[in-house]
Amino acid sequence: MFDQSLEETLQETENPVQMLRKWGADRFSEVPDVCTNWIEEQRAWRESCSLYDQSHHMANLHIEGPDALKLLSDLGVNSFEGFEIGQAKQLVVCNPDGYLIGDTILFYLEEESYLSVGLAASHQWILFNAETGDYDVSLEFQDRPVALDEDPHYFRYQVQGPNAVDLVEEVSQNPLSDVPFFNFDTISIEGHEVRALRHGMSGERGFELWGPYRYADDVKRALVDAGTEYGLRELGSKSYQSSCAVSGWLPNPLPAIYDSDEMRPFREWLDTYFGIIPVGGSFYSDDVSEYYLTPAAVGYEHIVDLDHEFVGKEAVAAQLEDPQRTKVTLVWNSEDVLDIYASLFEDGETYKYLDLLEPRWAATHYDRVEKDGEMVGLSKWGGYTYNERDMISLCCLDVEYSEPGTEVTVIWGDEHSPSNQQVERHTTHEIRATVAEVPYTEDRR
């Protein structure tokens, strides 16, 4: 099936949802699940300093040429007014019906030159429009290194925590405290040119450092050696992924590409490989569009700029006028969470096993959220946070139930993915949850 277009594969499939639920989560990164101890790893980003190697799990798309900015502006919901060299932004792209295809981080490198970093769906949409539209641009796509089983083009090190800025200043001998959020500067580490993006993934201040992969070992060694004084601890893949729920970023929406006639030319162009995005969780519908998310549902209202034309503008404007769902944090009831583990020590059926730091078994996760037995939202991305001693998840929730303190119920389990070998026999479990703010902790970025 991977030697044909997504449209050809879908024509052979009874239902897109059933196809997407056959698959389990693939390998996330070359980084070990745990580098030292996951509790101390989580404590490090709050108390001292953490380092995570992002080099392996993200794709890159280089976009260059006189029409590069026009292409991005025609697709992105974002404003590009005042976007300057040395700045980055979260690029959000939608289909003509205003549903999310995905988001990436866009770097403005130099005149007529941009780099988009993230997962592949958004990049493929940009590539398709560049090839089929009237744009004077050149593009180069580099897939996720972990998927290709090869070395990355760039190293990416995320250095976060109260001591992060001081550490990066020391290893670079460069004052960086005044670099604004989501701006980047060029620094030198061990004689190598490195770009430093002011960033923050866990609600703490820090930098994302990147450059040619051949310098990766030298740069990491400098950070680790100097980091002893600053309490630096390397993060494993699991503790890193749990930081998303804390910071409020909701990764991996199912791209809204599988069903509309307007998206058919894209599906006919797209390789099936890029369209197989495993879905899991207790929510199930035969209608794939019920898995699609809007910018408002994932909290991107502040990113949308309606003063320019872009794909899906009319639909996005209507959604913002009357949003149905919004992004919240859900705090899971600790007793109900403990019941999951207790079931493993009792006779009878057990509940779906809960991995504290990675509570999902597919690339994109959808759990039903109910109020008084009626579905009111989708719990998407969660994890346990030792610093708050809570199990939390990010949720796209009906607006009328989004007030902090509201009680809802998460349905935990998956009865609809029989072919996914990462799903064991189990019975579903109701978990009480309380609505809270996003981000869950104080934003100190």
N, C-alpha and C positions, 0 to 999 in steps of 0.2 A: 503493500500500500504506500510505501514511502517513495516510490518512483513515479508518483502521479500527483495531480493537483488536489487540493483540498476539496474542490467541487466534485471531482471524479470520485473521491472517496466517499463523500456524503451521498452521492447518487447510489452508491452500493450499500448504504447504511439505512436501516429502518428508521432510526431516530438519532440525531446528533448527541443527545444527552446520554443515551445508552452507550454510544461509542466512547464518549469521554469518561464514563464511569468504569470502563474496563481496566483502566491503567492506574498504577500506583505512582507515588512520588518518585522522581528520579534522583540521582545523586546531586546534592546541592553544591558541594565544594570539595576541593582537595584538602581543606583544613579539617583536622580531626574534630569529632563532635565535642570533645572536651580537651583542652590543652593542659590544665592543671586540676582545678576543682571548680565546678560551675557556680557554686555559691560565692566563692572568692572572686570569680570572674565578674559576676554581677555586682558584687560590692565594689570592685575596682572602679567601674565607671561612675559610681556615686561618691566614693571616698577619696580616690587618688587618680588613677589613670589607667586606661585600657587600650589595647592595640588589637585590631582585627584585620586580617588579610582578606580583602575583598577581590583579589586579583582573578579569581577563578569562576565566579558565578554570573558575571554580567557581560553582555554583548556591547560592542562599540559600533557606531556608525559615523564615519567622517563625511561631512557635507561641505562642499566647496563650490565657489563660482559666483558670478554676478547675481544670479537669481536664488541663491541659497536662503537669504532671509525671506524673500517672497514665498518660497515653498513652505518654509516653516510657519510663516504667518497665515498662509492659506489653510493650513491643517490644524495649527495649535489654537486652543481657546484663549491662549495667553495674550496679554499686551506685550508688544515689542518696542513700545515707545521708550526711549532712553536706555535701551539695552546696549551696553558698551563692552568693548574688549576688556577682559578680566573679570567679567561677571558670569554667573550661572543662574539658571532658573529651572523650575520643574515644568517641563513641557508636557501638556496634556492634550491628547488627540481623541476625537470622537468619530463615530460613524454618522451618516446623514440623518439618522433618527435621534441624534443627541446622546447616544449611549457610549460609554467609555470603550475605547480600544486599548488604551493603556497610558502610562506616563513614563518619562525618562528624565534624567538630569542633562540639561543642555549647557555646554560650555561655549562661550564666545572666545575663540582662541586668538584670532587675528582677523584683519580685514577679509571678508568673504570666506571665512573658514570657521566651522563649528564642529563640535564633537558631541554626539548624543550617546549617553551611557545608561544602560538599563536592560530590560528583558526584550525579547525579539519581536513581539507583536507590533509594537509602535514603530520599530525600525522597518519592518516589512511594509507597513502602511506608507511610510515616507518613501521608501524605495519604489513601491508601486506607482505612487503619484508622480514621482520624479520621472519615471520611465514612460508613463502614459500621458503626462501633461506637457505643456510647452514651457519648459524651464531650462535655462542655461546653467546646469549644475553637473558636478561629478560626485559620485558617492562610492564609498568603500565600506562594506559591511564585514565585521569580524565577529563570528558567533562566540557563544560562551566557551571558554577554553575547556571547562570540565566536560562539555558535551562532545568536544572534538578530541579530548584526551591529548592535548598538546599544550605547550607553554603559552601563557598569555602574551599579548602584545605589550600590555602595560602592567606594572605592579600598582596596586591601590591599597594603601594602608590607612585605616581609620583610627585616629588617635583621639580619644574622648576622655573627659573627666575634669575635675577641678584643677589638676596639675598639667593638663594636656598642652595648653598654650606655652607654659614655662618650659616644658620638655622640648617642644618643637623649636622654640627660640634658642635653646641651648645648643641643640645639634646643628642648627643652621647658622648660628651666630647672626640672627636677623631679628629685628623687632617686629612682632606680628600682632601685638595686642590691638592695634587700630584697624586691622583688616576687617571690613564690615561683613556681616553675615551673608553668605552665598556670593561673596567675591573671592577671587583667588589671586595669589601672587606667585612669582617665580623665586625660589630660594635655592641654595646650594647645600647639599648634605654629602659629606665625604667626597667633595669635588664633583658631584653629579648634579645636573640641573633637575630640579623637582618642582612641580606645581603644587601649591598648598591652597586648598579650598576651605574657607571658614565654614564649618558645618556643625551638626549636632544630631546624633541619632538616638540618644537615650535621654534627651532633655538636658544634657550637659554640654558645655562648650568644648570645641575641639577642631581638628582639621582632618581633611581627607587629602593624603599625600599621594601623588602619582607621577609616573614617568616611565621610560623604557624598561622593560622587564629585565634586561641584562644588568641593571643596577639594583635589582630588588634585594639581593643578599646584603650588599654594602649598606643600603639605607636601613634595612631592618636591623642589622647588627649595631649600627650607630644608635638607633632608638632603644634597643634592648639594653645595650651597655650603659647608656646615660640614664635609662629609665629606672634603674635600681634605686636611685636617690629619690625618685618621684613615685614609688610604689607601683610601677608599671606591671600589668599582668596581661598576658595574651589571652584573647577570647577564643573559645572553641565555636564551632558553627552553631551549636544549640543555644548557648548564652547570647550570641550575637542576634540570632533570629528572635529571641524573646524581647529584645530591646525595641522592636517595632511596635509592639502593643503598648509599651510604656510611653513612647514618644508620640504615638498617635498616627503613624504612617501605615496605611492599609495596602499591602502589596498584593499583586496577582489577582486583579479582577479578571473574570473570564472575558476575553475580548469579544466585543459585540460584532461578530463577523459571520455567523453560521447560518443565517436564515433569510435575510431580506434580499429582494431582487436587485436593489441598488448595490449591494455588496457582492453580487455574483461575479462581476468581472475581476474583482480582487481575489475571490476564492478560486477562480479559474487560473489565475496567475500564481497563486501561493502554493508552495510545496506542502504536501500533507504533513511533513515533519514539523513545520511551524504551526500547524493547526491542532496538533494533538496535545491538549493541555488537560491533564487529569483532574477530574472533579470528584469531590467526596463530601460526606457529611450527611446529616439527617434530613435536610431539605431535599425534596425530589419533585420535579415537574417534567412532563413530557415536552413542554414548551420551552425550548432553549432560551427564548428571550426573557423568561422569568429569572434567569441567572445574570442578566445584564444589569449594570449599575450606572447611575447617572453621576455627573460631577457633583451635584448637590448631596447625593447619598453618601459620598465618600469625603465630604467636607472641602470641596474645591471651589466653593462659591467665590472666595477671594481671589482665585486665579483667573476666573473668567472675565474677559474684556469684550463687551458687546459693541464697542466702537469700531470694530473692524470685521470684515467678512471672513468666515472660516467654515469649514465643513461641519454641518450640524447646528449652525448658529440659531436658526429659527426655533428648532426643537429645544436647544439648551436654554434659550431665553424664556420659553414657555415653562420649562421645568423650574427655573429660578423664580418665576412669578408665583408658582404654586407648588413648592417642593413637597413631595410625598414622604420622603425619608431623609434622615440626617444621620451623621456619624456620632456615635456615643461610645463611651467605655462601659462595659458590663463587668461588675465585680461579682464573681461567682460565690455562692454560699459554701463556706468551708466544710460544713457537715455533709452537704450533698456531694462534694468532691471526695471526701473521705469514704463515703459509701461505695464509690467505684472500686477503691482498693480493698475495702472490707469484703466485697463480693467475691474476691479471689480466694478468700479463706473460708467460704461457706459452701454448703451443698447447693446444688441447683445451678441455674444459668448465671453467668457473670455479665457485668456491664462492659462496654467497649473500653479497652485499656486506655488510660490517659497518660501520655508522655508529658510530663510537666512543662518542659521547655519547647516541645514541638508537638502540640496537640492536634495533629492532622496527619492524614495518610494519602494526601493528594496535593498536586501543585496549587490548586485553588479550592478553598474549603467553604462550605455553606451549611450551617446548622440552623434549624428552625428556632425562632424565638416567638414565644406565645404569651398572650395576656388573656386570662380567663378562658383558655382553650382555643382562642383564635390566633392565627399567625399574624404577627405584627412586625417582623423583621428578620434579618439574617445575621447571625454571628459569624464573623469571617476569619479573624486572625487573633490568636491568643497565646498565652504563656504565663507561667508563674514568675512572679517577681519577689525575690528574697528580700529586697530592700523594703517593700511594703507588706510582705508576708501575705500576698493575695494572688489568687488565680484570676486573671482578667482576660477580656477579649474585646476587640473592636467590632462594633455592630452597626449595620445600616438599619435604623429603627424608624418606624412610623413617627412622624413629627409629634403627634398628639401624646405619645408616651415618652418623649425624650427629656422630660424634666428630671434633673438629678434627684435621686431618692425613689424614683418609680420602681416598683417591683415587677419583674417579668420572669419568664421561665425559658431556659435553654434546653432544647431536646438534644441529648447526647447519644450518638450512635450512628449506625449506617446500615440500613437493611436493603440498600439499593445498588450495592457494588459487589455482587457475588463473584465476579471474576478478578477483583483486586485482591491479590494474595496477602496484602498488608492488613486486610480486614478479617478478623477472626469471628467465629460464631459468638453471638452476644445478644443481649436484649437491651432495648433503649432505656435511657434513664433521664428523669426530669431533674434539672439543676436550677434552683432558685438563683436569681441574679438581681443586682441593684444597679440602676443607671447612674453613671458618674460622668464627670467632665472629660473632655479630650483636650490636651494630653492629661493622663491620669495624675502625673506628678508636676510639680512646679517646673516651668520652662526656664532654664538658666542658660540657654544657648547664647 
